[in-house]
Amino acid sequence: MRIDLFLNAVNLVKRRAVAQDMIAHGAVLVGGAAVKAAKNVKIGDIIELRLLAKDGGARSHKYEVLQIPAAKNTPKEARDQYIREINDR
C-alpha cells in the first residue's frame, strides 16, 4: 500500500491530500529518509511524521507498521492493530 494511502487508512491524517502535502514538504520519513507518495509501506517499516507545533517548535512522532489494512478506511478504534507508536526517550 502506498504511504499516502496508508497514513489516511490508519487515521494518522484526516485526508489523503494532507498526507500528500506532508510528503511533498519532507515531513514524512520511512527508515529515516524522506519519501515520495508512491513509496510502498511494508510490515516492520518505521514511519516518522515531523509536525510543527503551535508554539513554532517541531514535534516528531514515530510509528512501526504492524499490519497493512485491506480497506481504504479503518475505524479509529482499530488503529492499534496497524501501527504502534514508538517513544524515543
Rosetta constraint file for C-alpha pairs under 8 A:
AtomPair CA 1 CA 5 HARMONIC 6.69 0.50
AtomPair CA 1 CA 6 HARMONIC 6.28 0.50
AtomPair CA 1 CA 40 HARMONIC 5.28 0.50
AtomPair CA 1 CA 41 HARMONIC 5.72 0.50
AtomPair CA 1 CA 42 HARMONIC 7.86 0.50
AtomPair CA 1 CA 68 HARMONIC 7.17 0.50
AtomPair CA 2 CA 6 HARMONIC 6.08 0.50
AtomPair CA 2 CA 37 HARMONIC 6.61 0.50
AtomPair CA 2 CA 38 HARMONIC 5.30 0.50
AtomPair CA 2 CA 39 HARMONIC 5.45 0.50
AtomPair CA 2 CA 40 HARMONIC 4.47 0.50
AtomPair CA 2 CA 41 HARMONIC 6.06 0.50
AtomPair CA 3 CA 7 HARMONIC 6.13 0.50
AtomPair CA 3 CA 37 HARMONIC 5.85 0.50
AtomPair CA 3 CA 38 HARMONIC 6.58 0.50
AtomPair CA 3 CA 39 HARMONIC 5.63 0.50
AtomPair CA 3 CA 40 HARMONIC 5.83 0.50
AtomPair CA 3 CA 41 HARMONIC 5.70 0.50
AtomPair CA 4 CA 8 HARMONIC 6.54 0.50
AtomPair CA 4 CA 16 HARMONIC 5.96 0.50
AtomPair CA 4 CA 19 HARMONIC 5.30 0.50
AtomPair CA 4 CA 20 HARMONIC 5.87 0.50
AtomPair CA 4 CA 23 HARMONIC 7.81 0.50
AtomPair CA 4 CA 37 HARMONIC 5.41 0.50
AtomPair CA 4 CA 38 HARMONIC 7.41 0.50
AtomPair CA 5 CA 9 HARMONIC 5.93 0.50
AtomPair CA 5 CA 16 HARMONIC 6.25 0.50
AtomPair CA 5 CA 19 HARMONIC 8.00 0.50
AtomPair CA 5 CA 72 HARMONIC 7.15 0.50
AtomPair CA 6 CA 10 HARMONIC 6.13 0.50
AtomPair CA 6 CA 41 HARMONIC 7.48 0.50
AtomPair CA 6 CA 68 HARMONIC 7.71 0.50
AtomPair CA 6 CA 69 HARMONIC 7.77 0.50
AtomPair CA 6 CA 72 HARMONIC 7.95 0.50
AtomPair CA 7 CA 11 HARMONIC 6.26 0.50
AtomPair CA 7 CA 12 HARMONIC 5.18 0.50
AtomPair CA 7 CA 13 HARMONIC 5.92 0.50
AtomPair CA 7 CA 16 HARMONIC 7.51 0.50
AtomPair CA 7 CA 19 HARMONIC 6.57 0.50
AtomPair CA 8 CA 12 HARMONIC 6.01 0.50
AtomPair CA 8 CA 13 HARMONIC 5.22 0.50
AtomPair CA 8 CA 14 HARMONIC 6.17 0.50
AtomPair CA 8 CA 15 HARMONIC 5.83 0.50
AtomPair CA 8 CA 16 HARMONIC 5.47 0.50
AtomPair CA 8 CA 19 HARMONIC 7.06 0.50
AtomPair CA 8 CA 72 HARMONIC 7.78 0.50
AtomPair CA 8 CA 73 HARMONIC 7.48 0.50
AtomPair CA 9 CA 69 HARMONIC 7.22 0.50
AtomPair CA 9 CA 71 HARMONIC 7.42 0.50
AtomPair CA 9 CA 72 HARMONIC 5.13 0.50
AtomPair CA 9 CA 73 HARMONIC 4.66 0.50
AtomPair CA 9 CA 74 HARMONIC 5.86 0.50
AtomPair CA 10 CA 69 HARMONIC 7.66 0.50
AtomPair CA 10 CA 73 HARMONIC 7.13 0.50
AtomPair CA 10 CA 74 HARMONIC 6.11 0.50
AtomPair CA 10 CA 75 HARMONIC 7.94 0.50
AtomPair CA 10 CA 76 HARMONIC 7.33 0.50
AtomPair CA 10 CA 79 HARMONIC 5.61 0.50
AtomPair CA 10 CA 82 HARMONIC 6.84 0.50
AtomPair CA 10 CA 83 HARMONIC 7.69 0.50
AtomPair CA 11 CA 74 HARMONIC 7.53 0.50
AtomPair CA 11 CA 76 HARMONIC 6.41 0.50
AtomPair CA 11 CA 79 HARMONIC 7.07 0.50
AtomPair CA 13 CA 18 HARMONIC 6.64 0.50
AtomPair CA 13 CA 19 HARMONIC 6.31 0.50
AtomPair CA 14 CA 18 HARMONIC 7.08 0.50
AtomPair CA 15 CA 19 HARMONIC 6.71 0.50
AtomPair CA 16 CA 20 HARMONIC 6.20 0.50
AtomPair CA 17 CA 21 HARMONIC 6.16 0.50
AtomPair CA 18 CA 22 HARMONIC 6.20 0.50
AtomPair CA 19 CA 23 HARMONIC 6.15 0.50
AtomPair CA 20 CA 24 HARMONIC 6.09 0.50
AtomPair CA 20 CA 37 HARMONIC 6.13 0.50
AtomPair CA 21 CA 25 HARMONIC 6.32 0.50
AtomPair CA 22 CA 26 HARMONIC 6.37 0.50
AtomPair CA 22 CA 27 HARMONIC 5.15 0.50
AtomPair CA 22 CA 28 HARMONIC 6.30 0.50
AtomPair CA 23 CA 27 HARMONIC 5.69 0.50
AtomPair CA 23 CA 28 HARMONIC 5.21 0.50
AtomPair CA 23 CA 34 HARMONIC 7.61 0.50
AtomPair CA 23 CA 35 HARMONIC 6.65 0.50
AtomPair CA 23 CA 36 HARMONIC 6.24 0.50
AtomPair CA 23 CA 37 HARMONIC 6.31 0.50
AtomPair CA 24 CA 36 HARMONIC 7.13 0.50
AtomPair CA 24 CA 37 HARMONIC 7.81 0.50
AtomPair CA 26 CA 34 HARMONIC 5.63 0.50
AtomPair CA 26 CA 35 HARMONIC 7.37 0.50
AtomPair CA 27 CA 34 HARMONIC 7.38 0.50
AtomPair CA 27 CA 48 HARMONIC 7.93 0.50
AtomPair CA 27 CA 49 HARMONIC 5.76 0.50
AtomPair CA 27 CA 50 HARMONIC 4.87 0.50
AtomPair CA 27 CA 51 HARMONIC 6.95 0.50
AtomPair CA 28 CA 34 HARMONIC 5.96 0.50
AtomPair CA 28 CA 35 HARMONIC 6.66 0.50
AtomPair CA 28 CA 47 HARMONIC 7.07 0.50
AtomPair CA 28 CA 48 HARMONIC 5.76 0.50
AtomPair CA 28 CA 49 HARMONIC 4.89 0.50
AtomPair CA 28 CA 50 HARMONIC 6.48 0.50
AtomPair CA 29 CA 33 HARMONIC 4.98 0.50
AtomPair CA 29 CA 34 HARMONIC 4.34 0.50
AtomPair CA 29 CA 35 HARMONIC 5.87 0.50
AtomPair CA 29 CA 47 HARMONIC 5.72 0.50
AtomPair CA 29 CA 48 HARMONIC 5.00 0.50
AtomPair CA 29 CA 49 HARMONIC 6.61 0.50
AtomPair CA 30 CA 34 HARMONIC 6.52 0.50
AtomPair CA 30 CA 35 HARMONIC 6.63 0.50
AtomPair CA 30 CA 45 HARMONIC 6.65 0.50
AtomPair CA 30 CA 46 HARMONIC 5.60 0.50
AtomPair CA 30 CA 47 HARMONIC 4.61 0.50
AtomPair CA 30 CA 48 HARMONIC 6.28 0.50
AtomPair CA 31 CA 45 HARMONIC 6.60 0.50
AtomPair CA 31 CA 46 HARMONIC 5.45 0.50
AtomPair CA 31 CA 47 HARMONIC 6.67 0.50
AtomPair CA 31 CA 48 HARMONIC 7.95 0.50
AtomPair CA 32 CA 46 HARMONIC 7.99 0.50
AtomPair CA 32 CA 48 HARMONIC 7.41 0.50
AtomPair CA 35 CA 39 HARMONIC 6.38 0.50
AtomPair CA 41 CA 45 HARMONIC 6.72 0.50
AtomPair CA 41 CA 65 HARMONIC 7.88 0.50
AtomPair CA 41 CA 68 HARMONIC 7.91 0.50
AtomPair CA 42 CA 65 HARMONIC 7.01 0.50
AtomPair CA 42 CA 68 HARMONIC 7.39 0.50
AtomPair CA 43 CA 64 HARMONIC 7.93 0.50
AtomPair CA 43 CA 65 HARMONIC 5.08 0.50
AtomPair CA 43 CA 66 HARMONIC 5.45 0.50
AtomPair CA 43 CA 67 HARMONIC 5.72 0.50
AtomPair CA 43 CA 68 HARMONIC 6.90 0.50
AtomPair CA 44 CA 64 HARMONIC 5.98 0.50
AtomPair CA 44 CA 65 HARMONIC 5.15 0.50
AtomPair CA 44 CA 66 HARMONIC 6.23 0.50
AtomPair CA 45 CA 64 HARMONIC 5.78 0.50
AtomPair CA 45 CA 65 HARMONIC 5.43 0.50
AtomPair CA 46 CA 62 HARMONIC 6.63 0.50
AtomPair CA 46 CA 63 HARMONIC 5.60 0.50
AtomPair CA 46 CA 64 HARMONIC 4.59 0.50
AtomPair CA 46 CA 65 HARMONIC 6.46 0.50
AtomPair CA 47 CA 62 HARMONIC 5.57 0.50
AtomPair CA 47 CA 63 HARMONIC 5.16 0.50
AtomPair CA 47 CA 64 HARMONIC 6.32 0.50
AtomPair CA 47 CA 65 HARMONIC 7.52 0.50
AtomPair CA 48 CA 60 HARMONIC 6.66 0.50
AtomPair CA 48 CA 61 HARMONIC 5.58 0.50
AtomPair CA 48 CA 62 HARMONIC 4.33 0.50
AtomPair CA 48 CA 63 HARMONIC 6.40 0.50
AtomPair CA 49 CA 60 HARMONIC 5.63 0.50
AtomPair CA 49 CA 61 HARMONIC 5.23 0.50
AtomPair CA 49 CA 62 HARMONIC 6.42 0.50
AtomPair CA 50 CA 58 HARMONIC 6.83 0.50
AtomPair CA 50 CA 59 HARMONIC 5.80 0.50
AtomPair CA 50 CA 60 HARMONIC 4.47 0.50
AtomPair CA 50 CA 61 HARMONIC 6.58 0.50
AtomPair CA 51 CA 58 HARMONIC 5.63 0.50
AtomPair CA 51 CA 59 HARMONIC 5.16 0.50
AtomPair CA 51 CA 60 HARMONIC 6.11 0.50
AtomPair CA 52 CA 56 HARMONIC 6.41 0.50
AtomPair CA 52 CA 57 HARMONIC 5.92 0.50
AtomPair CA 52 CA 58 HARMONIC 4.42 0.50
AtomPair CA 52 CA 59 HARMONIC 6.14 0.50
AtomPair CA 53 CA 57 HARMONIC 5.20 0.50
AtomPair CA 53 CA 58 HARMONIC 5.40 0.50
AtomPair CA 53 CA 59 HARMONIC 6.46 0.50
AtomPair CA 61 CA 85 HARMONIC 7.39 0.50
AtomPair CA 61 CA 86 HARMONIC 7.50 0.50
AtomPair CA 61 CA 87 HARMONIC 7.91 0.50
AtomPair CA 62 CA 85 HARMONIC 5.83 0.50
AtomPair CA 62 CA 86 HARMONIC 5.28 0.50
AtomPair CA 62 CA 87 HARMONIC 7.22 0.50
AtomPair CA 63 CA 83 HARMONIC 6.02 0.50
AtomPair CA 63 CA 84 HARMONIC 5.33 0.50
AtomPair CA 63 CA 85 HARMONIC 4.36 0.50
AtomPair CA 63 CA 86 HARMONIC 5.46 0.50
AtomPair CA 64 CA 83 HARMONIC 5.49 0.50
AtomPair CA 64 CA 84 HARMONIC 5.18 0.50
AtomPair CA 64 CA 85 HARMONIC 6.42 0.50
AtomPair CA 64 CA 86 HARMONIC 6.87 0.50
AtomPair CA 65 CA 82 HARMONIC 6.07 0.50
AtomPair CA 65 CA 83 HARMONIC 4.78 0.50
AtomPair CA 65 CA 84 HARMONIC 6.79 0.50
AtomPair CA 66 CA 81 HARMONIC 6.78 0.50
AtomPair CA 66 CA 82 HARMONIC 4.89 0.50
AtomPair CA 66 CA 83 HARMONIC 5.21 0.50
AtomPair CA 66 CA 84 HARMONIC 6.95 0.50
AtomPair CA 67 CA 81 HARMONIC 6.79 0.50
AtomPair CA 67 CA 82 HARMONIC 4.58 0.50
AtomPair CA 67 CA 83 HARMONIC 7.08 0.50
AtomPair CA 68 CA 82 HARMONIC 6.36 0.50
AtomPair CA 69 CA 74 HARMONIC 7.48 0.50
AtomPair CA 69 CA 82 HARMONIC 6.95 0.50
AtomPair CA 74 CA 78 HARMONIC 6.63 0.50
AtomPair CA 74 CA 79 HARMONIC 7.35 0.50
AtomPair CA 75 CA 79 HARMONIC 6.97 0.50
AtomPair CA 78 CA 82 HARMONIC 7.45 0.50
AtomPair CA 79 CA 83 HARMONIC 6.39 0.50
AtomPair CA 80 CA 84 HARMONIC 6.13 0.50
